[in-house]
Amino acid sequence: MKKIILSVLAMAMVQMAFAQSLEKMQWFNEPEKWEIKDNALNMFVTPQSDYWRISHYGFTVDDAPFYYSTYGGEFEVKVKITGDYKVRFDQMGLMLRIDHENYIKTGIEFVDGKYNLSTVVTHKTSDWSVTTLDKTPPFLWIKAVRRLDAVEVFYSYDDITYLMLRNANLQDNRPVMVGLMAASPDGNGFKVKFESFKVKHLPDQRRLEWLKKNKN
């Protein structure tokens, strides 16, 4: 029994070590209504807000809610997202942001009455890739992995099997704001919930290669 108790305590300590404290994160464009409860972030997305730069539409906006912490190096980030999407372009998910000209946002975007996997990659100008889901899930897991100068984006229905959505460039050796983003460009806002947000440090690949070559 003692071994079982110690094992449970050890697992709990490991989980605590890897868990992110939502209370210690900070806002960029804080929304009017939000709360943190049971390690989940609930908010009502600011109406008429978005992230986009120049291309195709000809305008730039940088005013949607973004709740983040700053990380250096290589890492894996994931979150479970649930949204009460209402109108065209309602969206929520993860954002990795160096500055106003360099960021990646990815998650669910409501387009033409359907749930779409969406990724916007911005390097001075924005691009947009979108894939319609074959079903309407009650929630979705989004994961991004930063390795060197690239970010791989994945999605999952169960936090077990992940499918790759996109590989995109993001400058390495720069601190990155990592966190939770939602926007309502055409609408009057909607309710969203972010759960089980987690960032896991990954060892730097270049350093690992150097260590292999310089063992002695």
C-alpha positions as CSV (number, residue, x, y, z in Angstrom):
1,M,0.0,0.0,0.0
2,K,2.8,2.4,0.9
3,K,4.4,1.8,-2.5
4,I,1.1,2.5,-4.3
5,I,0.6,5.8,-2.3
6,L,4.2,6.9,-3.1
7,S,3.6,6.0,-6.8
8,V,0.4,8.1,-7.0
9,L,2.1,11.0,-5.3
10,A,5.0,10.8,-7.7
11,M,2.7,10.8,-10.7
12,A,0.8,13.8,-9.2
13,M,4.1,15.7,-8.8
14,V,5.1,15.0,-12.4
15,Q,1.7,16.3,-13.6
16,M,2.0,19.4,-11.5
17,A,5.5,20.0,-12.9
18,F,4.2,19.9,-16.5
19,A,0.9,21.7,-15.9
20,Q,0.7,25.4,-16.9
21,S,-0.9,27.8,-14.4
22,L,-3.5,29.8,-16.3
23,E,-3.5,32.4,-13.6
24,K,0.1,33.3,-14.3
25,M,-0.5,34.0,-18.0
26,Q,-1.2,37.5,-19.4
27,W,-3.6,39.1,-21.9
28,F,-3.1,40.8,-25.2
29,N,-6.4,42.4,-26.0
30,E,-8.2,41.3,-22.8
31,P,-11.9,40.6,-23.5
32,E,-14.6,42.1,-21.3
33,K,-15.9,38.7,-20.0
34,W,-13.7,35.9,-19.0
35,E,-12.9,33.6,-16.0
36,I,-10.6,30.8,-15.0
37,K,-12.3,27.9,-13.3
38,D,-11.1,24.3,-12.7
39,N,-8.0,25.0,-14.8
40,A,-10.0,26.0,-17.8
41,L,-10.3,29.4,-19.5
42,N,-13.9,30.5,-20.4
43,M,-14.5,33.8,-22.2
44,F,-16.9,35.6,-24.4
45,V,-14.9,36.5,-27.6
46,T,-14.7,40.2,-28.4
47,P,-17.0,41.1,-31.3
48,Q,-15.6,42.3,-34.6
49,S,-12.0,41.2,-33.7
50,D,-9.4,39.2,-35.6
51,Y,-5.7,38.7,-36.6
52,W,-4.8,39.3,-40.2
53,R,-2.2,41.2,-42.2
54,I,-2.8,42.8,-45.7
55,S,-3.0,40.0,-48.2
56,H,-6.1,39.2,-50.3
57,Y,-8.4,41.4,-48.1
58,G,-6.2,44.5,-48.1
59,F,-6.5,45.3,-44.4
60,T,-4.6,44.6,-41.2
61,V,-6.2,43.8,-37.8
62,D,-4.5,42.8,-34.6
63,D,-7.2,43.1,-31.9
64,A,-8.6,39.7,-30.9
65,P,-8.2,38.2,-27.4
66,F,-4.9,36.3,-26.9
67,Y,-4.0,34.8,-23.5
68,Y,-0.3,33.8,-23.4
69,S,3.1,33.1,-21.8
70,T,6.4,33.5,-23.4
71,Y,8.7,30.5,-24.2
72,G,12.1,30.2,-25.7
73,G,13.6,27.2,-27.5
74,E,11.7,24.2,-28.7
75,F,8.5,23.0,-27.3
76,E,5.2,21.2,-27.7
77,V,1.9,22.9,-26.9
78,K,-1.6,21.5,-26.9
79,V,-5.1,22.4,-25.7
80,K,-8.7,21.1,-25.8
81,I,-11.1,23.6,-27.4
82,T,-14.9,23.9,-27.3
83,G,-16.8,26.8,-28.9
84,D,-20.4,27.9,-29.4
85,Y,-19.7,29.2,-32.9
86,K,-22.3,31.4,-34.4
87,V,-21.4,33.1,-37.6
88,R,-18.9,33.1,-40.5
89,F,-15.2,33.2,-39.4
90,D,-15.9,32.6,-35.6
91,Q,-12.7,30.9,-34.6
92,M,-10.6,29.6,-31.6
93,G,-7.4,27.7,-31.0
94,L,-3.6,28.2,-30.4
95,M,-1.4,31.1,-31.4
96,L,2.4,31.3,-31.6
97,R,3.5,34.8,-32.0
98,I,6.9,36.5,-32.3
99,D,5.4,40.0,-33.1
100,H,2.7,41.7,-35.0
101,E,4.3,40.6,-38.3
102,N,5.2,37.0,-37.5
103,Y,2.7,34.6,-36.0
104,I,0.8,31.4,-36.5
105,K,-2.8,30.8,-35.4
106,T,-4.6,27.5,-35.8
107,G,-7.7,25.7,-34.6
108,I,-11.4,25.6,-35.6
109,E,-12.9,28.2,-37.8
110,F,-16.7,28.3,-38.6
111,V,-17.1,28.9,-42.4
112,D,-20.2,28.4,-44.5
113,G,-22.0,26.7,-41.7
114,K,-19.2,24.0,-41.3
115,Y,-16.4,23.3,-38.8
116,N,-13.1,23.8,-40.5
117,L,-9.5,23.2,-39.5
118,S,-7.8,26.5,-40.1
119,T,-4.3,27.8,-40.0
120,V,-3.1,31.3,-40.7
121,V,0.6,31.8,-41.1
122,T,1.8,35.5,-41.1
123,H,5.2,36.7,-42.1
124,K,4.5,40.4,-42.9
125,T,1.5,39.2,-44.9
126,S,-1.0,36.5,-44.0
127,D,-1.9,33.3,-45.8
128,W,-4.8,30.9,-44.9
129,S,-5.3,27.2,-45.3
130,V,-8.6,25.5,-44.4
131,T,-9.9,22.0,-44.4
132,T,-13.5,21.1,-43.7
133,L,-14.0,18.4,-41.0
134,D,-16.0,15.3,-42.0
135,K,-17.9,15.5,-38.8
136,T,-19.0,18.1,-36.2
137,P,-17.2,17.2,-32.9
138,P,-18.2,18.6,-29.5
139,F,-14.6,19.5,-28.9
140,L,-11.2,19.2,-30.5
141,W,-7.5,18.9,-29.5
142,I,-5.0,21.2,-31.2
143,K,-1.3,20.6,-30.9
144,A,1.7,22.5,-32.2
145,V,5.4,21.4,-32.1
146,R,8.2,23.9,-32.6
147,R,11.4,22.4,-33.8
148,L,14.2,24.7,-35.0
149,D,12.7,27.0,-37.7
150,A,9.5,25.1,-38.2
151,V,6.1,24.5,-36.4
152,E,4.1,21.4,-37.1
153,V,0.4,21.6,-36.4
154,F,-1.8,18.6,-35.5
155,Y,-5.4,17.9,-34.5
156,S,-7.1,15.1,-32.6
157,Y,-10.6,14.0,-31.6
158,D,-9.4,12.1,-28.5
159,D,-5.9,13.4,-27.4
160,I,-4.5,10.0,-28.5
161,T,-4.4,9.9,-32.3
162,Y,-3.1,13.1,-33.8
163,L,-3.2,14.0,-37.5
164,M,-0.9,16.5,-39.1
165,L,-2.5,19.6,-40.4
166,R,0.4,21.8,-41.5
167,N,4.1,22.5,-41.4
168,A,5.0,26.2,-41.4
169,N,8.1,28.3,-40.9
170,L,8.7,30.3,-37.7
171,Q,12.0,31.9,-37.0
172,D,14.1,30.0,-34.5
173,N,16.2,31.3,-31.7
174,R,13.5,33.9,-30.9
175,P,11.2,34.0,-27.8
176,V,7.6,33.1,-28.7
177,M,4.3,34.1,-27.1
178,V,2.4,30.9,-26.8
179,G,-1.3,30.7,-25.9
180,L,-5.0,30.7,-26.5
181,M,-6.6,32.8,-29.2
182,A,-10.2,33.4,-30.3
183,A,-11.8,35.8,-32.7
184,S,-15.1,36.9,-34.2
185,P,-14.4,39.0,-37.3
186,D,-18.0,39.1,-38.6
187,G,-20.0,38.4,-35.5
188,N,-21.1,39.7,-32.2
189,G,-18.9,37.3,-30.2
190,F,-19.4,33.8,-28.9
191,K,-18.6,31.6,-25.9
192,V,-15.4,29.5,-25.9
193,K,-13.7,27.2,-23.4
194,F,-10.0,26.2,-23.3
195,E,-9.1,23.1,-21.2
196,S,-5.9,21.2,-20.3
197,F,-3.6,23.7,-21.8
198,K,0.0,22.4,-21.6
199,V,3.4,23.4,-22.8
200,K,6.2,20.8,-22.7
201,H,9.9,21.8,-23.2
202,L,11.8,19.9,-25.9
203,P,15.6,19.6,-25.9
204,D,17.3,21.8,-28.5
205,Q,18.1,19.6,-31.5
206,R,21.3,21.4,-32.5
207,R,22.6,21.1,-28.9
208,L,21.8,17.4,-28.9
209,E,23.7,16.9,-32.1
210,W,26.7,18.8,-30.7
211,L,26.7,16.6,-27.6
212,K,26.7,13.5,-29.6
213,K,29.8,14.7,-31.5
214,N,31.5,15.9,-28.4
215,K,31.0,13.2,-25.8
216,N,34.5,13.2,-24.5
